[in-house]
Amino acid sequence: MRHVTIIGMQTPGFVMRGLPAPAYGGQVWGCNHAYLHGIKLDRLYLMDPIERFLSNDGPGGRDKDFLGSMRRLADEGTALVSRAQHPKMPRGPRYALNRAQNLIGARSYFTSSIAYMMADAIDEQDAWLNSAYTDLHLDRILLPGSKEYEYQLPCIEFWCGVALGAGMTVHVDSESELMTPRGLPAEAALYGYQWTDDPKPPPKKKAPSKKRAAKKKGVRK
């Protein structure tokens, strides 16, 4: 069995240091500032423009010595995967976008770094590693209340389906909202077996009467 764990940025209150490392073994991949978890990473994916990490006004504000951290990670053997080589960054592999797109018929559906990482794990099943990943673990991704990532959720769930179709076992963090009937009771995951109610649409707002609308505008009739 070969395991690959993809670690997201989300933690309760975004407290990152001192959290336990994944216990699954195998490869551990992170993105952006996931190295601040204090967990040894085999790969760090930096799909945003590097200038964003170098700016204290943007995500780089989480690490005042971003370039120093990148040099340390490279020295420790972490592969720094990015869209293109940046002159200030240690050398690392360039993301193979065409290979990822070809997994889904040359389409483009990558709304987050996590999606790119999942595509890599699926692509490398039987490529140059000569040994398929059997288990994909998604850790600290899309926890409840994460409004920032709502638009990314459908894409990540899509790639979960691609991974399952490729014969991988997908494990999701028990606190994650991935592959759950969000906003509905847990039994809604088995519609027709455990749950037969149709979701009720929100009540329609009543249009104000002409009399009330005129009163609001200060018009008397």
N, C-alpha and C positions, 0 to 999 in steps of 0.2 A: 504493500500500500504506500502511495506517495501522497502526502498532504501539502496543500498550499493554503496559507492563511492570509487574507487581505484585511488589514487593520484600517479602520476609518479614523476620523478626527474627533468623533463625538464621545464625550464622557459627561457624567453628571456635573453641571456647572463648568464644563470645559476644564476641569482639573486634570492635568495630563500626567504629571510625574507620580511615580510610586505605584502605578497600577500593575497588576500581575501580568506576566507574559503569557501568551497562549500556551496551552499544555498539549497541543496536538502534535508537535514535532514537525519536521519537514521545513519547507520554505516559508518565510514570513516576509510579506511585502507591505509597505506603507506608502502613503502619498502625502505631499505637502509637508506639514510639520508633525507627522506621525512619529518621527524620531524622538520628539519630546516626551513620548510615553516612557522613554528609558528602556525600550525593548530593542534587542539586536535585530536589525533588519537585513535581509539578504538583498532587497531592492527598495529604492525610494523613487517613486514616480513624481516628476515635477512637470505637469502638463500645462500649468499656467505660465505666462511669460516670466522669465527669471527676474525681470525688473520689478515685478510685483513683490517678490520676496526680498529684494534689496532695499525696498522703500519702507521706512518706519511708519509711513502713513497707511500702508496696506497690510497684507498678511505678514509681511516681514517684521511687523512690530512685535510679533510673538517671540522672535529670536533676534536680539540686537547684534549678534555675531553670526549671521547666517552663513557667510562664506567660510568662516572658521569651522562651523559645524559641518559644512559640506566637505571640507578637506579632511576633517577627522573621520567622517563616515567613509570617505573613499579609502583612507589609510586602513580602516578596519575591514575593508573588503565589501562594503555595501555598493552595489551597482546603482548609479544615479541615472535613471532613465528620463529623457526629456524629448521634446519635439525637435530641438536643434541644439548643437553645441554652442554654449555661451563662452566668450573669451575669458571671463573671470572665473568660470567654474572648472572644477576638475573634470577630466574627460570621462564620458560615460556613454552607454549605448543610446542610439537614436531610436525612438519609438517607430515600429514597423506598421504604419497606419494601413498600408495596402493589404497586408496579411490579415489584420483585424477586420477590415471591411469585407474581405473575401469570405469570411466565415458566414456572413449573412447576405450573400449574393451581391457583393460590391456596394451595399447600402451604407449610409452614414447614420448611425444611431448611437451616439456617445454623448450623453448630457452631463457626464461627470468623469473625474479621474478614475473612480471605481470601475466604471464600465470598460475603460481601456484596459485596466488591470485584469478584469475578468476575461476579456477577450484574449489576452496573452496566456492566461492559465489554460484556456480551452485550446488555443492554437498549439501550445507546446506539449499537449498531451502525447502526440506521436510524431513530433518533429525532431529537433536536434537533441532533445534530452534522451531519446531512445527508450523512454519509460513513461507511461502515462501517469498523470496525476489522477488519482482515484477519488480524492476528497477535496472539496473546496469549502473553506470556512470563511464566513463573513462576520467580522468581529467589530463592534462599536460603530455600526453603520445604521443610520436612520432610526435613532431612538425616538421615543414619544416626545412630542412637543418641538420637533426640529423643523420649524417652518421654512428655514433656509433651504432645506433639501427636498421639499415636497415635489418640486418639478423634476427632481432626479429619480424619484422612486419608481415610476413606471418603467424607465429605461433599465434600472438595475434588476427589476423583476423580470424584464424581458431576457436579460442576459443570464439570469438564473435558469430560465427555461431552455436557453441554448446550451448551458452547461449540463443540465439534466438530459437533454437530447443527445449530448455527446457521450453519455454514459457515466458522468461524474455524479457523486453524491454531494449534495449541497447542504451545508450546515449553517444555520442562521443564529446569531446571538439571541438568546432567550428574551432579551428586552427590546429587540428590534421590532419595527412594524412591518418589515418585509414579509410578504406572502401571508398576510393576515387580513381578515375582513374589517378593515379600518372603519371606525364609526358605527359598527354593527356588533351584536353579541357574538361571542366566540363560536357559537353553534352555527352561525351563518356561513361558516366555511364549508358546511355540508348541506347546501340548499336542497330542500325536498326530502332529506333524510332526517336531519335534526332541526331544521328551521324551514317553515313554509310561508312565513309572512313576507309580503313584498315591502320593500322600503317605502315609507310614507314620505311624499314630497313635503317640503316646508310649506306652511300655510301662506296663501297669497295675501298680499297686503291689499286692503280695501282702498279703492280710489276715493279720494275726498269728494263729497258732494259739492255741487256748484255753489250752494249757499255757504258752506264752510270755506271753500276756496276763496270766494269773494270776501268773506269776513276777514280771512288772513291778510288779504291785500288791502283791507281797509275800505272796501267798496260797499256801500249800502244800497239796497234796492227797496 
